[in-house]
Amino acid sequence: MLVALGFLMIATFMALIMTKRMTPLLALIIVPTVFGLFAGAGLGIGDMVMDSVKSMSGTAAMLMFAIMYFGIMIDVGLFDKLVDGILKIVGNDPAKVVMGTALLTGLISLDGDGSTTFIVVTAALLPIYLRIGMSPVALTCVAGLTNGTMNIVPWGGPTARAAAALHVDASAIFVPMIPALVAGLIAVVLFAWAMGLSERKRLQLEDPLRWGTGSVLNPSGGSVKGSKTPKTPAGSGLGTAVLERVATRGNGTETATMDGTVLDPMRETLRPKMYWFNLAMTIAIMALLIIDIVPMAYLFMLGTAIALVVNFPKISDQAKMIASHASSVIAVVSMVLAAAVLTGVLSGTGMVEAMSAWLVDVIPSSMGPLLAVLTGLISIPATFFMSNDAFYFGILPVLTEAGAHYGIDAVDMARASITGQPVHMQSPLVPAILLLVSLAKVDLGDHHKKVLWRAVVVSLVMLAAGVLTGAIAIG
């Protein structure tokens, strides 16, 4: 009975959010409440939920202050000089432009918000792609791969969800996976370099006069006199007012500006005099995060407080900065706290134990010790076809309980489960990727043709690196 109720509850939850009949926040609260009452929880359901809320409080606090901290760092201009430096380095060389796309995406992805990342990247680089004649699909492919790989940072979505669903510390999931993250990023860089060389070769073949000896691809020579402006690939218009803002230099060429984006050079929140202080503080926080000697939640609490006091001494300005990031904080933290209803009911009613016991009976005993690796493999297609909420709050707890029967810790299952994120980020269920292809005027099908197999390779590289480094254990 509990097995049937458990799977039916998960199926109902997944169906409601995937068909958009209910928001994930409401589904996380209402669906388990109804099924918990059917399972006989009665008035005890409140205690089940509150026990789960207590266990998730650290994750909620970490998310709240990490989002605020990186939002403030973007506001005060910490990343502006780095972005300007990247734009100067890439020049007009297609290979460097694609590599710059990966670097810029990885840099902005530190804030954990895919939509913000893609707006900044397209605003900065799409005009360069179009001016040179490069395919915008290369931009969406590299940006999607990089952001998907970086999506496992603790203040992003999946790691926080895995921590909340399994009641483990987010830093315990992320820190041992740093070598796997590095391996995934190396794979992304190699793909980016190969795509950049391919774009360079294509342009040379299409217009030898412009892209041959003495062109911008050969910095030692001058530009070709009388060369034509390369044709823009079909269907690759700018599409938005933000991306149409370009500045004209004295020589008549166009270059992207950040006007109207979160990196607008005229924004009032810029604090150029505090640049080196903010950079040193951010580096210190990242170092302490990796060393793991201070709880991550407190680390970002302290960092946010110091950032506000130093950069915005006036109380009124501090209040404005906090309010400006309130919507992002509420969206994420409320989701984590609402997940306490689902996980509390699953564990409190005994559903998850019954479901895991059923899985143990179904899974061949020879495959049991490999359940963490299998979870990583399952996460690749599963998170593409369903939301992170459905997978991490519905599927992962059941797999984890089954893995416990084979001596596999919950934290190992959590680490394996986040390796599918490079593929998940390409899913049409992810609003951020739809924003990216829309801004770049790229067909989603064309994006998938170029990105999906590469995303699968990056996910497998991360999974293999996790196993080889011992971050993902075999029972």
N, C-alpha and C positions, 0 to 999 in steps of 0.2 A: 504493500500500500504506500509506504513512504517513498519507495523507489519511483513508483508511478507518479505520485504527487510532485516529487522533486523534478523529474524530467519534464512533466507537464508545466510546472511553474517556469522553468527555464525557457521552454519552447514558447510559452505565452509571452514572457518578457521579451524574447528576441523578436517574435512576430510583431508585437505592438510597436517596438522602436524601429524595426526595419521597414515596416509599412507606413511609418510616420503617423500611426493612429494615436500615439502618445509620446511625449518627450521622455528621454531617458530618465530625467530627474523624477518625474511623476511615476513612471513605470517602476523605478527602483523602490518607491515607497508603497504604492498601491498594490501591485501584483503580489509581492511576498506577504503583505499583510493579509490579503484574502486567502492565499493558500496556507499561511500559517494557522489561521483560524480553522480551516478545514482539517488541518493536521492535528488539531486539538490543543493548540498552544494556549488558548483562552486569554485571560488577563496577564498571564506570564510573558506574553509576547513583548510587552513593554520593557521588562527586565532584560530579555534577550537582546533587544535592539540597543538599549543603553550600554550594556556591557561591550557590545561591538563598537559603539560610538567612542567609548573610552579608549579602546585599542587603536582607533584611527586618528585620535586627536593629534598625535605627533606628525603624521603624514599631512593632515589638513593644515597645521601650522607651517610646516615646511613649504608647502605649495603656496600658501598665502604670501609669505614674506619673500620667497624666491621670485615670484612673479613681480612683486612690487620692486624688488631690488634691481632686477635687470631692466624693468621698465624705466626706473629712475636713471639708470646708467645710460640708456638710449636717449632719454630726454636731455640729460646734461651734456651730451656730446662725446661720450667715451669712445664710440665707434666711428665717429665722423672722419677723423684723420686716417684711420685704417681703411675706410671705404675709399677716401680720396686717393690714398696710396695705391690701392688695388687698381683703380681706374687709370692712374698714370702708368702703371707697369704694363697693363695688358695692351695698351696702344691699339693698333689696327691688325695685329697678328691673330688670325682665327684660333690658333692653338693656345695662345696666351689668354685670349678672351674666354674660351671655354674653361681653362684652368682657373681664371679669375672668377668665373661663375661659381665654381665649386668652393673656392676660398671665401668669397663673399657670403654665399649661402650658409656655409658652416659657421661663419662668424655671427651673422644675425640670428641663426637658429638657436644661439645660446639663450635667447629669451623664452624659448619653449612655445612660441606662437607661430604656427605655420603661415597663417594669413599675413601677419606683419612681415615675415621673412620674404614671402613671394612678392608682396607689394614693393618692398625696397629693392629687391634684386631686379625685378622687371623695370622699375623706374630707372635704375642705374645703368643697366646693361642692354635692355632691348633696343634702344635707339642705336647702340653701337652695332648690334647684330644686323639691324636693318640697313644701316649705312654701308657696312662692308658687303652685305649680300649673303650673310650666313643664314642658315635655317633656324628659325626660332624653336624648332623641335629639339635642337641640341640644348638650348637654354632650359626648356621645361624638363628634359630628361635629366640633366645634371643637377638642376635645382631640386627636383623631386627625389632623386637618389640621395643627395647630401642631406636634405632635411629629414628624410625617412630614417637615415642612419643615425642622425643626431637626435632623433625623437625619443631615444631611450634615456636621455638625461632625467634625473629624478624629478625635476619640476615640470617635465613634459607630461604627456598623457598616460602612456602604457605602464611605465614604471610605478607611477603613483597609484594607478588602478590595481596593478599586481600586488603592491604593498598593502593597499587597503583590503583587497579581497582575501589575502592570505594572512593578514595581521603580522607582517614582518616589516622591518625597518627599510625604508627606501635606500638608504646608503649601503645597507648590507647587500642589496640587490645590485646596485650600480657600481660600486667601487671595484669589486672583483671582475666586473665586465669591462673595465676600461681597456685592457689589452684587446678584447674582442671588438670594442668600438674603434680602436686605432686600426685594427686589421680591416674592418669594414670600410673605414675612411680611405685607407690605402687602396683598396679595391676600387672605390669610387674615383679616386684621383687617376688611377690607371685607365679607367673607362673614359674619364674626361679628357685625358691626354690623347687617347686613341681617337675619340670623336673630333677633337680639335685638329689633329693631323689629317683626318678624313675630310673635314671642312676645308682645310688649307689646300689639299690636293684637288678637291672638287672645283674650287674657285680658280686654281691655276689652269685646270683643263678647260673651264668654261670661258675664261678670258685671259689668255696668255700674255696679251699686251699689258694689261693692268697688273697681273699678279706674277709676272715673270721677273727677270733680272732687273734690279733697281726699284722694285716695288716696295710697299710697306712690309712685305714678307722678307725682304732682304734689307735690313737696316743700314747696311754699309753703303747702299746706293741711294740716289734721290728718287723722288716720285716720278712716274712716267708722265712726260708731258703729253697733254691731249688725251689722257686716259679718260674713259667714260665712267660715270658713276654706276656701280654694279646694280643690276636689277634686284628689286626686293622680291623674295620668294612669294609665290601666289598665296593669297589668303593670310598675309602676315601684317595687317595694318596695326597701328598702335592701339586703337580701340577705346582708350579712356583719356579724359582730360589730363590726368596726372602724367601719363606717358607722352602726351603731346608737348609737354613743357621742355623745350630744349634751348640751349644757349648757343648763340652764333659767335664764333671766334673771328679774329681779324682775317684769317685766311679763308673764311667761308665754310669751314667744316662745322659739323654739328656735334655736340657732346651732351650727354645726359646731365640733368640737374636733379636735385632732391626737392625742388620746390613742391610744396603741397603734400609731402610724405612725412613720415615720422623723423626723417633726417633733414628736414627743411633747415637750411643754414641761417634762416632769419628767425627761428623760433625763440620765444622769450626765455625758455628754460635752459638755454645753453650756459655753461659755466666753464669757459676756456681756461680761466686761471686755476681751476681745480682739476685740470686734466690729469696731471701726474699723480696727484693724491688718489683720485678715483681709480686710476689704472693700478697703482700699487695695492690699494685695498681689494680690488677685484682679484688680482693675482694671489694675494694672501688668502682670500676666501677659497679660491679654487685649490690652493695647496692644502689648506686645512681640511677641505672636503675629501681630498684624496688620502691624506694621512689618517683621517677619521678618528681624531682625538677629541673632537667637540661635536655634540649632537647637531645634525644638519639643520634642524628647525631653529635651534638657538643661534646657530651661525648666521643664518639669513635674517633672523630677528635683529641681531646686533648690527649686522651690516646695513640693513635698511635704516635703522635708527641713526647710525653714524652718518650715512649718506644724506639723510634729510637734514640733520642738524648742521652739517658742514656746508652743504650746497644751498640750503634754503633756511637761513637763520630766522627769518620771520615766521611766526606761527601761522599767519594767514597763507603764506606760500606753502608751508608744509601740509596744511589742510587741503589745499588745491591739488597738490601732487598725489596725496593719498586718494582723494576723490577721483582723480583722473584715471586711476587704475582699478577702481572699485568694481567695474563691470567684469573685467577679466578675472579678478579674484573670486567674486561671487559665483561666477559660472563654474569654476573648477572646484572650489572648496565645497559648495553645496552638493555637487555630484558625489564627492568622496563621502560626505556625511550621510547622504541619502543611501549610498551603497551599504551602510551599516544595517539598514533594514533587511536587505537581501541576505547578506552574510550572516547576520544575527539569526534570522529565521532558519536558514540552511543548517547552521550548526546547532542552534537551540532545540529544534524539533527532531534532530537526528536524521534529517534527510540526507545530508552530505555523507554521513557514515554509511547509510544504507545504499546509497548510489555508488559509492566507492567500492563497497563490498561486492556489489553486482558486477562492476567493471573488473575487479580482480578475478572473479570467476570466469569472465568472458575473455580477458586477455591471456594468451598463452603464457605459462610461467617462464618460458625461455625469453620472452620479450619484456617481462616485468622490470628487470634491472635497467633496461634501456628506456624507461618511460619518460625520463627527462628529455632525452634526445628526441623521442617520438613527439613529445609536446612541442619542441622547437619546430619539428617538421610540420606538425599539424597547424601551428600558428601561421605558417606561410600562406596557405590557401584560406584558412579559416578567418584570419583578420582582413583578408581582401574581400571576402563575400559577406562578412558581418562586421558590425561596429566593434570598436574596442570594448565598449560597455558590455555587449553581449558575450564576447569571448572571455574577458577577464573576470566578470562578475558571475557569468553563467557556467562556462565550460571549465575554466582553470581550477576553481576550488574542487570540483569533482575529480579531475585528473590528479590533483595534488594529494587528495585523500587516498586515492588508489596507489599513488607512488609511495606513500608512507608505509604501506604494507611490504614494500621491497627495500625499505631503509633509505629512501630518497627524501631529503629534507625539503620543506616547503620553499626555502629560499633558492634551492637549485632549480626547482620547477619554475619559480618566478623568473629567474635569469634566462632559462631556456625559452620561456614564453615571449620575451621581448625581442627575440632575434628575427621575428617575422615582420618587424616594423618597416624596413625598406619597401616591402611589397605592399603592406597595408596603406602606406601613404599614397600609393597610386590608385587606390580604390575610388570608384565614383561615389562611394558613400562618404568620402572625406571632403567637406566643403572647401578646404584650403586648396586641394589639387584642382578643383573645378575653377576656383578663382585664378590659379596660375595659368591654366590653359586658356581661360577667357581673356586675361590681360595680354597674353602673348598671341592671341588669335590663332591658336593651334587646335586642330581637331583632336578630341580625346582619343579616338582610335589611332591616329598617327602617333600620339604620345605613347600609347600602350605598346605599339609595335616596336618602338625603340627602347622603352624603359623596362618592360616587365621581365624579360629574360635576364637583363642586367641586375634588376632588383632581387631576383631569385638567387643569382650568384652571390650578391653581397650578403644576403641573409644566410646562405649556407657557409660563407666564409666566417661570419660572426659566430654561427653555431659551432663550427669546427674549432675556431679559436677558443671559444668558451670551454669546450671539452678538453682541448689540449692543455690549456692553462689551469685546469681543475676548477674553474668557476662553475661549470655544469658537471655534476658528478654522475657517475654510473653506479647504480645501486649494487 
